[in-house]
Amino acid sequence: MTNELTRPLTDAEERLWQEKLAALLVRQIALYTANESSSVPAAAARELLRGVLFFLAVPEEPDGGGEADRAARIRTLLSCDLADELAHGQHRAQRDSALTLALWRKVVAALPPLENRSLRDTLRSVGRGFHRYDTRFFPQRFNCDIDYQLSQSVSESLLGINYVNQYLTHLAAENSLLTRLPQGEVRAVIERSCPDWRGLLVNLYAPVAANALARTLLGGEGLKLSDGEIDALRERWEHARPERIENDLLTAADELAERLILPRGAGEYLSGFAREVAARVEALRDCDGLRGLFV
């Protein structure tokens, strides 16, 4: 369903938008070159344009349902002073950078005592990225190496500080669970899941969270699962409908989050992971694959 804001732009509106956008880009190029040139290499111009669109909160390449969002945003901007809107976007990027830096510090301070190389290297690289983050011209770029894999990935549609903030938010949720469980059992589960977990690019949360959900569903605490208990789960779900499997795991996630006093975001993250586990259980239960999911 469309309304006056989300209906496609008319040709006249698109022309007006392109004219106003071009004028703003010319202004940014002048500032970028300190008024020494009115032109820059094509690659630099494209990146400056992407920065302008980021500041104005306009989707770069609408796809799927993105056309309506783009049209609505542009239609709103056509009645505004784009220079003022860009300045607001720059201030927003500066604020978000400061908030994300504070989040990074919080994540670093609350790391679980697990010596995974990619996790430590990723956080060091993100920390260095704040020194290079450009909130005047290139907010869509945050230069760092993110090698540590999350159990639930961040959307590639997010750019710059928005991507980093979401990544750190997910990582904080994962670490909230890892730090609240017995560390000896955490290490034992990760070791069984991947003996070289310290050096390889593996996620530490997934095997621990899966075992914790199973252990909770079976009415116990801790992380250790026997082969018999894994078999009992397979039998429990052997003929169960997908909704039953998901409900079992979501109930376990709620109980575990309450018992560990997880922050709200970490509890929601655990529920999202429980849904992924349910889908994998359904795919693996007929081939004795639960021993790969639970260790």
Buried (B, 14 or more C-beta within 10 A) or exposed (E): EEEEEBEEBEEEBEEBBEEBBEEBBEBBBEEBEEEEEEEBEEEBBEBBBBBBBBBBBBBBEEEEEEBBBBBBBBBBBEEEEBEEBBEBBBEBBBEBBEEBBEBBEEBBEEBBEBEBBBBBBBBEBBBEBBEEBBBEBBBBBBEBEBEBBBBBEBEEEBBBBBBBBBBBBBBBBBBBBBBBBEEEBBBBBBBBBBEEBBEEEBBBBBBBBBBBBBBBBBEEBBBBBEEEBBEBBBEBBEEBEEEEBBBBBBBBBBBBBEEBEBEEEBBBBBBBBBBBBBEBBBEBBEEEBBEEBBB
